Amino acid sequence: MGNALSGSPQYDCAGAYICETDTAEQRWMGEICTRFLATADSTGGQFCVVDETAAQGETVPLHRHVQDVESFYVIAGKITFFIGAAPGVTAGAHSFVHVPGGTVHGFRIASDTARYLIFTTARHGEFYRAISQPAAPGLPAHPEVDWDRVMAAAREFGVELVGELPAA
């Protein structure tokens, strides 16, 4: 996963690393491509950062996770977020969206494509890994979502699926 930075006599940089998107672990959850930039292993269990790309209409259904926060930074495109009982709000490029633990939320890609970062707990990053499938030569680029796998991981990681998003 990333390149470790060598130490210097002046500064302690043990555990520091650089991870480029092109070399990050890549996985698929349906049409969402997830690249793991920072994981539980690389951050000493402190947090996770993923870089995701998805096409228009791709959705993440309404759900909540009491123990885990999520923050989103939209790099490109537009994403409509549904948070709590509020109507959908569309966030464009360079927008930051924070969702506290326990808050019902979901989202829909509102532009042709969108690219965004998700900052979350190390534990929730492991949920992302559990619900996705590896991207590798010889494997389908956009595998079907395995909902049995998603439901099992949701139970294991304390994620409650609440329902579908409101109609577009």
C-alpha positions as a LaTeX table, in Angstrom:
\begin{tabular}{lrrr}
\hline
Residue & $x$ (\AA) & $y$ (\AA) & $z$ (\AA) \\
\hline
Met1 & 0.00 & 0.00 & 0.00 \\
Gly2 & 2.08 & 3.20 & $-0.03$ \\
Asn3 & 5.76 & 3.94 & 0.27 \\
Ala4 & 7.23 & 4.22 & 3.75 \\
Leu5 & 9.27 & 7.35 & 4.30 \\
Ser6 & 12.78 & 6.77 & 5.55 \\
Gly7 & 13.79 & 8.34 & 8.84 \\
Ser8 & 16.03 & 11.34 & 9.19 \\
Pro9 & 18.28 & 12.16 & 12.12 \\
Gln10 & 16.35 & 15.37 & 12.71 \\
Tyr11 & 12.75 & 14.13 & 12.53 \\
Asp12 & 11.01 & 10.95 & 13.60 \\
Cys13 & 8.77 & 9.83 & 10.73 \\
Ala14 & 8.24 & 6.19 & 11.71 \\
Gly15 & 4.94 & 5.01 & 10.26 \\
Ala16 & 4.74 & 7.86 & 7.74 \\
Tyr17 & 4.01 & 6.87 & 4.15 \\
Ile18 & 2.80 & 8.17 & 0.80 \\
Cys19 & 0.03 & 6.38 & $-1.07$ \\
Glu20 & $-0.75$ & 7.39 & $-4.63$ \\
Thr21 & $-4.23$ & 6.66 & $-5.95$ \\
Asp22 & $-2.83$ & 4.61 & $-8.84$ \\
Thr23 & $-1.08$ & 2.21 & $-6.45$ \\
Ala24 & $-3.78$ & 2.03 & $-3.75$ \\
Glu25 & $-5.73$ & $-1.16$ & $-3.10$ \\
Gln26 & $-8.74$ & $-1.01$ & $-5.43$ \\
Arg27 & $-12.09$ & $-2.74$ & $-4.84$ \\
Trp28 & $-15.60$ & $-2.62$ & $-6.35$ \\
Met29 & $-19.01$ & $-2.33$ & $-4.73$ \\
Gly30 & $-21.27$ & $-2.61$ & $-7.76$ \\
Glu31 & $-20.48$ & 0.45 & $-9.88$ \\
Ile32 & $-18.54$ & 2.24 & $-7.12$ \\
Cys33 & $-14.76$ & 1.98 & $-7.42$ \\
Thr34 & $-13.07$ & 2.31 & $-4.01$ \\
Arg35 & $-9.34$ & 2.97 & $-3.59$ \\
Phe36 & $-7.98$ & 2.62 & $-0.04$ \\
Leu37 & $-5.53$ & 5.48 & 0.64 \\
Ala38 & $-5.30$ & 5.02 & 4.42 \\
Thr39 & $-6.40$ & 1.92 & 6.34 \\
Ala40 & $-6.45$ & 0.58 & 9.88 \\
Asp41 & $-3.11$ & $-1.12$ & 9.15 \\
Ser42 & $-1.42$ & 1.97 & 7.73 \\
Thr43 & $-2.69$ & 4.39 & 10.42 \\
Gly44 & $-2.23$ & 2.27 & 13.51 \\
Gly45 & $-6.00$ & 1.77 & 13.74 \\
Gln46 & $-6.69$ & 5.52 & 13.86 \\
Phe47 & $-8.74$ & 6.20 & 10.71 \\
Cys48 & $-9.46$ & 5.32 & 7.07 \\
Val49 & $-9.53$ & 7.40 & 3.89 \\
Val50 & $-10.94$ & 6.09 & 0.62 \\
Asp51 & $-11.08$ & 7.69 & $-2.82$ \\
Glu52 & $-14.25$ & 6.67 & $-4.66$ \\
Thr53 & $-15.51$ & 7.14 & $-8.21$ \\
Ala54 & $-19.09$ & 6.41 & $-9.25$ \\
Ala55 & $-21.41$ & 7.01 & $-12.21$ \\
Gln56 & $-24.65$ & 8.98 & $-12.34$ \\
Gly57 & $-27.55$ & 7.36 & $-10.52$ \\
Glu58 & $-25.36$ & 5.14 & $-8.34$ \\
Thr59 & $-26.73$ & 5.16 & $-4.79$ \\
Val60 & $-25.89$ & 4.25 & $-1.23$ \\
Pro61 & $-29.19$ & 3.50 & 0.56 \\
Leu62 & $-30.27$ & 5.15 & 3.79 \\
His63 & $-28.33$ & 3.68 & 6.69 \\
Arg64 & $-26.73$ & 4.56 & 10.02 \\
His65 & $-23.75$ & 3.43 & 12.07 \\
Val66 & $-23.75$ & 4.53 & 15.71 \\
Gln67 & $-20.04$ & 4.05 & 16.40 \\
Asp68 & $-18.63$ & 5.53 & 13.20 \\
Val69 & $-18.57$ & 9.04 & 11.72 \\
Glu70 & $-18.13$ & 9.73 & 8.01 \\
Ser71 & $-16.98$ & 12.88 & 6.29 \\
Phe72 & $-17.05$ & 13.36 & 2.52 \\
Tyr73 & $-15.01$ & 15.70 & 0.33 \\
Val74 & $-16.34$ & 16.00 & $-3.23$ \\
Ile75 & $-13.38$ & 16.26 & $-5.62$ \\
Ala76 & $-15.40$ & 16.37 & $-8.87$ \\
Gly77 & $-19.03$ & 16.08 & $-9.89$ \\
Lys78 & $-22.18$ & 16.40 & $-7.78$ \\
Ile79 & $-23.63$ & 14.18 & $-5.07$ \\
Thr80 & $-27.08$ & 14.52 & $-3.52$ \\
Phe81 & $-26.90$ & 13.69 & 0.19 \\
Phe82 & $-29.90$ & 12.67 & 2.28 \\
Ile83 & $-29.13$ & 13.30 & 5.96 \\
Gly84 & $-31.65$ & 12.74 & 8.74 \\
Ala85 & $-35.17$ & 13.82 & 7.82 \\
Ala86 & $-33.94$ & 16.73 & 5.67 \\
Pro87 & $-34.64$ & 16.80 & 1.93 \\
Gly88 & $-31.74$ & 15.93 & $-0.34$ \\
Val89 & $-29.00$ & 18.52 & $-0.64$ \\
Thr90 & $-26.62$ & 18.49 & $-3.61$ \\
Ala91 & $-22.94$ & 19.07 & $-2.91$ \\
Gly92 & $-20.65$ & 20.01 & $-5.79$ \\
Ala93 & $-16.90$ & 19.91 & $-6.28$ \\
His94 & $-14.88$ & 21.18 & $-3.31$ \\
Ser95 & $-17.76$ & 20.62 & $-0.86$ \\
Phe96 & $-17.27$ & 18.97 & 2.53 \\
Val97 & $-20.08$ & 17.00 & 4.19 \\
His98 & $-19.86$ & 15.62 & 7.74 \\
Val99 & $-22.20$ & 12.93 & 9.08 \\
Pro100 & $-22.03$ & 12.26 & 12.85 \\
Gly101 & $-22.30$ & 8.68 & 14.10 \\
Gly102 & $-25.89$ & 7.45 & 14.47 \\
Thr103 & $-27.27$ & 9.82 & 11.81 \\
Val104 & $-29.40$ & 8.26 & 9.06 \\
His105 & $-27.88$ & 9.14 & 5.70 \\
Gly106 & $-27.39$ & 8.01 & 2.11 \\
Phe107 & $-26.49$ & 9.55 & $-1.22$ \\
Arg108 & $-27.01$ & 9.51 & $-4.99$ \\
Ile109 & $-24.54$ & 10.54 & $-7.70$ \\
Ala110 & $-26.17$ & 13.54 & $-9.43$ \\
Ser111 & $-23.67$ & 14.21 & $-12.24$ \\
Asp112 & $-22.33$ & 12.01 & $-15.06$ \\
Thr113 & $-19.62$ & 10.85 & $-12.66$ \\
Ala114 & $-18.39$ & 11.91 & $-9.26$ \\
Arg115 & $-15.14$ & 11.44 & $-7.42$ \\
Tyr116 & $-14.97$ & 11.94 & $-3.66$ \\
Leu117 & $-12.96$ & 11.15 & $-0.57$ \\
Ile118 & $-14.48$ & 9.56 & 2.52 \\
Phe119 & $-12.80$ & 10.05 & 5.90 \\
Thr120 & $-14.01$ & 7.61 & 8.54 \\
Thr121 & $-12.96$ & 5.39 & 11.40 \\
Ala122 & $-10.60$ & 2.47 & 10.84 \\
Arg123 & $-13.43$ & 0.13 & 11.84 \\
His124 & $-15.80$ & 1.54 & 9.23 \\
Gly125 & $-13.06$ & 1.26 & 6.62 \\
Glu126 & $-13.00$ & $-2.47$ & 7.33 \\
Phe127 & $-16.76$ & $-2.50$ & 6.64 \\
Tyr128 & $-16.04$ & $-0.98$ & 3.20 \\
Arg129 & $-13.55$ & $-3.77$ & 2.55 \\
Ala130 & $-16.01$ & $-6.44$ & 3.73 \\
Ile131 & $-18.82$ & $-5.31$ & 1.38 \\
Ser132 & $-16.65$ & $-4.85$ & $-1.70$ \\
Gln133 & $-14.83$ & $-7.18$ & $-4.06$ \\
Pro134 & $-11.20$ & $-6.97$ & $-5.16$ \\
Ala135 & $-10.29$ & $-5.45$ & $-8.49$ \\
Ala136 & $-7.81$ & $-7.71$ & $-10.22$ \\
Pro137 & $-6.92$ & $-8.97$ & $-13.69$ \\
Gly138 & $-9.44$ & $-11.59$ & $-14.78$ \\
Leu139 & $-12.15$ & $-10.39$ & $-12.39$ \\
Pro140 & $-15.16$ & $-8.34$ & $-13.55$ \\
Ala141 & $-14.62$ & $-4.59$ & $-13.32$ \\
His142 & $-18.13$ & $-3.97$ & $-12.01$ \\
Pro143 & $-19.29$ & $-7.11$ & $-10.17$ \\
Glu144 & $-22.89$ & $-7.45$ & $-9.05$ \\
Val145 & $-23.51$ & $-6.37$ & $-5.48$ \\
Asp146 & $-23.60$ & $-9.42$ & $-3.20$ \\
Trp147 & $-26.42$ & $-8.35$ & $-0.85$ \\
Asp148 & $-25.98$ & $-11.39$ & 1.41 \\
Arg149 & $-22.37$ & $-10.28$ & 1.92 \\
Val150 & $-23.49$ & $-6.69$ & 2.57 \\
Met151 & $-26.09$ & $-7.76$ & 5.14 \\
Ala152 & $-23.63$ & $-10.04$ & 6.97 \\
Ala153 & $-21.03$ & $-7.24$ & 7.09 \\
Ala154 & $-23.67$ & $-4.74$ & 8.25 \\
Arg155 & $-24.50$ & $-6.98$ & 11.22 \\
Glu156 & $-20.81$ & $-7.50$ & 12.02 \\
Phe157 & $-19.89$ & $-3.80$ & 11.87 \\
Gly158 & $-23.02$ & $-2.27$ & 13.42 \\
Val159 & $-24.49$ & $-0.75$ & 10.25 \\
Glu160 & $-28.29$ & $-0.56$ & 10.10 \\
Leu161 & $-29.81$ & $-0.38$ & 6.62 \\
Val162 & $-32.86$ & 1.88 & 6.98 \\
Gly163 & $-34.37$ & 2.00 & 3.48 \\
Glu164 & $-34.15$ & 3.29 & $-0.05$ \\
Leu165 & $-33.46$ & 6.91 & $-0.96$ \\
Pro166 & $-36.38$ & 9.17 & $-1.93$ \\
Ala167 & $-37.15$ & 9.08 & $-5.67$ \\
Ala168 & $-34.99$ & 11.25 & $-7.89$ \\
\hline
\end{tabular}
